[in-house]
Amino acid sequence: MFYGGYVGQVLSVDLTAGQVRIEPLNPEYARKYVGGTGLATRYLHDRITPATLPTDPENPLIFMTDPSRGTRSITSGRHHPDARRILSGSRVDFGRAH
């Protein structure tokens, strides 16, 4: 399968239920959404609805790395936290507001 530099797995941790599971990375997403920010946004979109409030237990906090992780690339140590913003309800990448 094509993962474009990704490991091919997503770790999902449900703190409410106390469950941890390893999910396969969607290869279509790996091709279509470039970098950790793009993937984090797509996974956030898949896991919430317009009615999901920022304080709801169903609102995930997503940490995503990009395919350069573990290389000597200048930004290879970065990760991309993503969630729904509390004040506005919009999506936020904690490094840059969108």
Backbone torsions as a table, in degrees:
resi	resn	phi	psi	omega
1	MET	NA	150.5	177.2
2	PHE	-85.8	124.5	174.4
3	TYR	-124.6	-2.9	173.8
4	GLY	55.4	40.2	179.8
5	GLY	98.5	-12.2	178.1
6	TYR	-80.8	160.1	-179.4
7	VAL	-73.7	-26.6	177.8
8	GLY	99.8	8.4	-179.3
9	GLN	-137.9	151.8	175.2
10	VAL	-124.5	128.3	177.5
11	LEU	-91.7	123.6	179.5
12	SER	-112.7	121.5	-178.9
13	VAL	-117.5	119.1	177.8
14	ASP	-103.1	101.7	-177.0
15	LEU	-70.0	-31.3	179.7
16	THR	-65.8	-46.2	-178.3
17	ALA	-88.9	-11.6	-177.5
18	GLY	69.0	35.5	-177.3
19	GLN	-117.7	145.6	174.9
20	VAL	-127.5	133.4	176.5
21	ARG	-143.5	149.7	177.1
22	ILE	-101.8	123.1	179.8
23	GLU	-109.4	147.9	174.4
24	PRO	-72.0	141.9	174.7
25	LEU	-67.7	132.7	177.1
26	ASN	-69.0	112.5	-176.2
27	PRO	-63.1	-29.9	176.5
28	GLU	-64.2	-40.7	177.9
29	TYR	-64.8	-40.1	-179.6
30	ALA	-61.8	-34.3	177.7
31	ARG	-79.2	-37.4	-170.2
32	LYS	-87.0	-35.3	-175.2
33	TYR	-111.3	112.7	-172.2
34	VAL	-82.5	130.9	173.6
35	GLY	76.9	174.0	-177.6
36	GLY	-65.8	-36.2	-179.8
37	THR	-65.1	-44.4	178.6
38	GLY	-63.3	-45.4	179.0
39	LEU	-65.7	-42.7	179.5
40	ALA	-60.7	-42.1	178.7
41	THR	-62.9	-42.7	179.8
42	ARG	-65.0	-45.6	179.0
43	TYR	-65.0	-36.6	175.6
44	LEU	-62.8	-45.3	178.8
45	HIS	-58.4	-39.3	-179.8
46	ASP	-69.5	-26.2	-171.3
47	ARG	-100.7	-9.0	178.6
48	ILE	-124.5	163.1	174.0
49	THR	-117.4	169.6	176.2
50	PRO	-59.1	-24.3	-179.1
51	ALA	-84.6	-9.3	-179.7
52	THR	-68.5	123.2	178.4
53	LEU	-86.5	151.7	179.9
54	PRO	-58.3	-27.9	-178.4
55	THR	-93.8	0.5	178.6
56	ASP	-69.2	143.8	175.0
57	PRO	-61.3	-23.3	179.6
58	GLU	-77.0	-12.2	179.5
59	ASN	-78.9	110.6	-175.8
60	PRO	-79.3	154.7	167.2
61	LEU	-108.8	115.9	-172.2
62	ILE	-108.6	129.1	172.1
63	PHE	-113.6	118.0	-176.2
64	MET	-125.9	138.2	173.1
65	THR	-101.0	166.5	177.8
66	ASP	-107.7	172.3	-172.8
67	PRO	-67.1	-11.9	179.1
68	SER	-85.5	-2.8	-179.4
69	ARG	-56.4	131.7	178.6
70	GLY	87.0	2.6	176.8
71	THR	-103.1	-178.6	177.9
72	ARG	-90.6	11.2	177.4
73	SER	-60.3	148.7	-175.2
74	ILE	-57.8	-40.4	-176.6
75	THR	-103.0	21.8	-173.4
76	SER	-69.3	-17.5	-179.5
77	GLY	-88.8	3.3	-176.3
78	ARG	-80.0	151.5	168.7
79	HIS	-132.0	163.9	-171.9
80	HIS	-125.5	94.9	174.5
81	PRO	-74.0	143.3	-176.0
82	ASP	-147.3	142.0	178.3
83	ALA	-166.7	176.5	173.4
84	ARG	-85.8	132.4	-175.9
85	ARG	-71.4	138.7	-176.6
86	ILE	-70.2	-45.8	-174.0
87	LEU	-72.3	-41.2	-175.6
88	SER	-107.5	-17.6	-176.1
89	GLY	81.3	-2.7	179.4
90	SER	-81.0	167.6	178.1
91	ARG	-73.1	143.6	177.5
92	VAL	-135.8	131.5	166.9
93	ASP	-97.0	119.3	-169.5
94	PHE	-59.5	-17.4	175.8
95	GLY	-82.2	-30.7	-177.5
96	ARG	-147.2	130.6	176.9
97	ALA	-78.4	140.8	179.1
98	HIS	-121.5	NA	NA
